[in-house]
Amino acid sequence: MMRTAAIVASSLLLALAAAACRGNSMDDAKQAFPDARSAQLAQAVAEGDAAQVRALVAAGADPDARGDRDVNLLQYAMLKQSPKGLEALLDSGADPCRPGLGGATAVHGAAIANDPQYLQFLLAHRADPNVAHAETGQTPLSDAASPRYQAQFAALLKAGADPNRADRMGNTPLHQAAKLNATAQVLALLDAGADPRARNAQGASFQTFLFKLPADKLSEPARAERAKVTAWLQQHDVAVEDGGR
């Protein structure tokens, strides 16, 4: 069920992003936000017009307004690639932890955005790095537990993201990194205090996923990285499961 929710959310993001590439900014804003006042604010956000954003919010526009498919304005700013618009919304009181499209918050979106500065802005405005996805319970750290999002992953850990915060299926960021075979992230999480013995609702530890592929199927660099994890476990008196031996 959680996997389905994640797929649906990703599909919606792609659909909205595609729509955002068509027509002028006001047409896009009206399509995403049927409410006239919210559409005006969305246009200002997309254009990065901080002064207009402030003026519209001061006049009564809601910086936390949600539009089509529950997309919120902070998410819309990222979809329109408008860091200035996002920062203006935050300065105007937008809540980065309010769920929007697909149950995700802006922090979840920023954790996997191509540009890491969105997350930097959110964290600078004291966004909660441990905010849970409204449907899956997953945290942004789990989203960012991939080599592709190294900057966001490091920023979240630095901001105090909990490496042991599990989603509704019991998967921690360590489980997620292991599923992606992201060995560097696994080691970083272990060093940050992630519980190597944590098990999800199916009783699986992170080792179940990390060691799923036989070692002889790995490249030489990948085997070397896996060996570092095995060494860490042995040094900390954690039993190494069959696949890691």
C-alpha positions in Angstrom: 0.0 0.0 0.0 2.8 2.4 0.9 4.6 1.6 -2.4 1.4 2.3 -4.3 1.0 5.7 -2.5 4.6 6.6 -3.4 4.1 5.6 -7.0 0.9 7.6 -7.3 2.6 10.7 -5.6 5.5 10.5 -8.1 3.1 10.2 -11.0 1.2 13.2 -9.8 4.4 15.2 -9.5 5.4 14.3 -13.0 2.0 15.2 -14.4 1.9 18.6 -12.7 5.5 19.3 -13.8 4.5 18.5 -17.4 1.5 20.8 -17.1 3.7 23.5 -15.7 5.8 23.5 -18.9 2.8 24.5 -21.0 1.3 27.9 -21.5 2.1 31.1 -19.6 2.6 31.3 -15.9 -0.8 32.8 -15.1 -2.5 30.0 -17.1 -0.4 27.4 -15.2 -1.3 29.1 -11.9 -5.0 29.1 -12.6 -4.9 25.5 -13.6 -3.1 24.5 -10.4 -5.0 26.8 -8.1 -8.7 27.4 -9.1 -9.1 30.0 -6.3 -8.3 33.4 -7.9 -6.4 34.9 -5.0 -4.3 31.7 -4.7 -3.7 31.7 -8.4 -2.3 35.3 -8.2 0.0 34.2 -5.4 1.1 31.1 -7.3 2.0 33.3 -10.3 4.1 35.6 -8.1 5.8 32.6 -6.6 6.5 31.1 -10.0 8.0 34.4 -11.2 10.1 34.8 -8.0 8.5 38.1 -7.3 9.2 38.4 -3.5 7.6 41.8 -3.2 4.4 40.7 -4.8 4.3 37.5 -2.7 4.6 39.6 0.5 1.9 42.1 -0.7 -0.6 39.4 -1.7 -0.1 37.6 1.7 -0.5 40.9 3.5 -3.7 41.4 1.6 -5.1 38.1 2.7 -3.8 35.4 0.4 -3.0 32.1 2.1 0.7 31.1 1.8 -0.4 27.5 2.7 -3.2 27.3 0.1 -3.5 24.0 -1.7 -4.7 23.6 -5.2 -5.3 20.8 -7.7 -4.5 17.4 -6.3 -3.6 19.1 -3.0 -0.4 20.6 -4.3 0.7 23.4 -2.0 2.5 26.6 -2.9 5.9 25.6 -1.6 5.7 22.5 -3.8 4.5 24.6 -6.7 7.6 26.8 -6.2 9.9 23.8 -6.6 7.9 22.5 -9.6 8.3 25.9 -11.2 12.0 26.0 -10.3 11.6 29.2 -8.3 13.9 29.3 -5.3 13.1 33.0 -4.8 9.4 32.2 -4.8 9.9 29.5 -2.2 12.0 31.7 0.0 9.4 34.5 -0.2 6.7 32.1 0.8 8.7 31.0 3.8 9.4 34.6 4.8 5.6 35.1 4.6 4.8 32.3 7.0 4.3 29.3 4.8 4.4 26.0 6.7 7.0 23.7 5.2 5.7 20.7 7.1 2.1 20.9 5.9 1.2 17.9 3.7 0.4 18.5 0.1 0.6 16.6 -3.1 0.4 12.8 -2.5 0.7 13.4 1.3 4.3 14.7 1.0 5.5 17.9 2.5 7.7 20.5 0.9 10.6 19.0 3.0 10.1 15.6 1.3 10.1 17.2 -2.1 13.2 19.3 -1.4 15.0 16.1 -0.2 14.9 14.8 -3.7 14.9 18.0 -5.7 17.6 18.4 -8.4 18.7 21.7 -6.6 19.7 21.2 -3.0 19.2 24.9 -2.2 15.4 24.3 -1.7 16.2 22.1 1.3 18.7 24.7 2.6 16.0 27.4 2.6 13.5 25.1 4.4 16.0 24.1 7.1 17.1 27.7 7.5 13.5 28.5 8.3 13.4 25.7 10.9 11.6 23.1 9.0 11.4 19.9 10.9 13.9 17.4 9.3 11.9 14.6 10.9 8.5 15.5 9.5 6.5 12.4 8.5 4.8 11.8 5.2 1.1 12.0 5.8 0.4 8.6 4.2 3.6 6.5 4.5 5.1 8.0 7.6 8.5 8.1 5.8 10.9 10.9 6.7 12.9 13.1 4.3 16.1 11.3 5.4 14.8 8.1 4.0 13.9 9.9 0.7 17.4 11.3 0.5 19.2 8.0 1.3 20.6 7.7 -2.2 23.9 8.7 -3.7 22.0 11.0 -6.1 20.9 13.2 -3.2 24.1 13.3 -1.2 23.9 17.0 -0.5 20.4 16.8 1.0 21.2 13.6 2.9 24.2 15.3 4.6 22.2 18.5 5.3 19.4 16.5 6.9 21.8 14.6 9.2 23.5 17.9 10.1 20.1 19.4 10.9 19.3 16.6 13.4 17.3 14.2 11.3 16.7 11.0 13.3 18.4 8.0 11.6 16.1 5.7 13.6 12.8 7.2 12.7 10.8 4.4 11.0 7.9 4.7 8.6 4.6 2.9 9.0 6.0 -0.4 7.8 8.9 -0.2 10.2 11.5 0.8 7.6 14.2 3.2 8.8 16.5 5.3 6.7 19.0 2.5 7.1 16.6 0.0 5.5 16.0 2.5 2.6 19.7 3.1 2.0 20.3 -0.7 2.0 17.4 -1.3 -0.5 19.2 1.2 -2.8 22.6 -0.5 -2.2 23.8 3.0 -1.1 26.7 1.7 1.0 28.2 5.1 1.7 24.8 6.3 3.1 24.5 3.0 5.1 27.9 3.7 6.8 27.0 7.4 7.4 23.8 6.4 9.1 25.5 3.8 11.2 28.1 6.3 12.3 25.2 8.8 13.1 23.7 6.3 15.5 21.3 4.2 13.3 20.4 1.0 15.0 21.9 -1.8 13.0 19.6 -4.3 14.7 16.3 -2.5 13.8 13.8 -4.7 12.0 10.8 -3.7 9.9 7.3 -5.1 10.1 8.4 -8.2 8.1 11.2 -8.8 10.5 13.9 -7.8 8.1 17.0 -5.9 9.1 18.9 -3.6 6.8 21.3 -6.5 6.1 18.5 -8.4 4.5 18.4 -5.9 1.7 22.1 -4.8 1.5 23.4 -8.4 1.3 20.6 -9.7 -0.9 22.8 -9.7 -4.1 25.6 -12.3 -3.8 29.0 -10.8 -3.4 30.3 -12.5 -6.6 27.7 -10.6 -8.6 29.2 -7.2 -7.4 31.9 -5.2 -9.0 35.2 -4.9 -7.2 34.5 -1.4 -5.9 31.1 -2.5 -4.7 32.6 -5.5 -2.9 35.1 -3.2 -1.2 32.3 -1.0 0.0 30.3 -3.9 1.3 33.4 -5.1 3.2 33.4 -1.8 5.0 29.9 -2.4 6.3 30.8 -5.9 7.3 33.9 -4.6 9.2 31.7 -2.0 10.9 29.3 -4.6 12.1 32.1 -6.9 13.4 33.8 -4.0 15.2 30.5 -3.2 17.0 29.7 -6.8 17.9 26.7 -7.0 15.5 26.1 -10.4 14.1 26.7 -10.4 10.3 23.9 -12.2 8.4 24.7 -14.9 5.9 24.9 -12.7 2.8 27.5 -10.4 4.4 30.0 -13.1 5.2 
